[in-house]
């Protein structure tokens, strides 16, 4: 399961240039584990921010001055 979730991390790496941090929501922990493992393997200096609530995600983006309304490409 973790390796499957890691594909999301690889998609982020592929689509976002100059990646310095990723905010990952957590429920059961599978998504967090997979994305963090994939991203940290390729870019060990990327900061992983864990969020338990949507408001935490928005706050972290705002603090990183990365608040954007665009989404990742689909497809």
C-alpha positions in Angstrom: 0.0 0.0 0.0 2.8 2.5 0.9 4.5 2.0 -2.5 1.1 2.7 -4.3 0.6 5.9 -2.3 4.1 6.9 -3.1 3.2 7.4 -6.8 1.4 10.6 -5.7 4.7 11.8 -4.3 6.4 11.0 -7.6 3.7 12.9 -9.5 4.3 15.9 -7.3 8.0 15.8 -8.0 7.4 15.5 -11.7 5.0 18.5 -11.8 6.3 21.0 -9.3 9.7 22.6 -9.9 11.9 23.8 -7.0 9.9 21.8 -4.5 10.8 22.8 -0.9 7.9 21.5 1.1 4.8 19.3 0.8 1.8 19.4 3.1 0.2 16.0 3.5 -3.1 15.3 5.2 -3.1 12.3 7.5 -5.9 9.9 8.3 -4.6 6.4 8.7 -1.0 7.3 7.7 -0.7 5.4 4.5 -0.7 8.4 2.2 1.8 10.2 4.5 4.1 7.2 4.6 4.1 6.6 0.9 4.4 10.2 -0.3 7.1 11.0 2.3 9.1 7.9 1.4 9.0 8.6 -2.3 9.8 12.3 -2.0 12.5 12.0 0.6 14.2 9.3 -1.4 14.6 11.6 -4.4 14.9 15.0 -2.5 16.0 14.4 1.1 15.9 18.2 1.9 12.2 18.6 1.1 10.2 19.5 4.2 7.2 17.2 5.0 4.4 19.0 6.8 1.7 16.8 8.3 -1.8 18.1 8.6 -4.7 16.7 10.6 -7.2 19.3 9.4 -7.7 21.3 6.2 -7.2 24.5 8.0 -3.7 23.4 8.9 -2.9 22.8 5.2 -4.1 26.3 4.3 -2.1 27.8 7.2 1.1 26.0 6.3 0.8 27.1 2.6 0.2 30.7 3.8 3.2 30.6 6.1 5.4 29.2 3.3 4.1 32.0 1.0 3.1 29.3 -1.3 -0.7 29.8 -1.1 -1.9 29.2 -4.7 -5.3 28.4 -6.0 -4.1 26.4 -8.9 -4.1 22.6 -8.9 -1.7 20.0 -10.3 -2.2 18.9 -13.9 -4.5 15.9 -14.4 -3.4 13.2 -16.8 
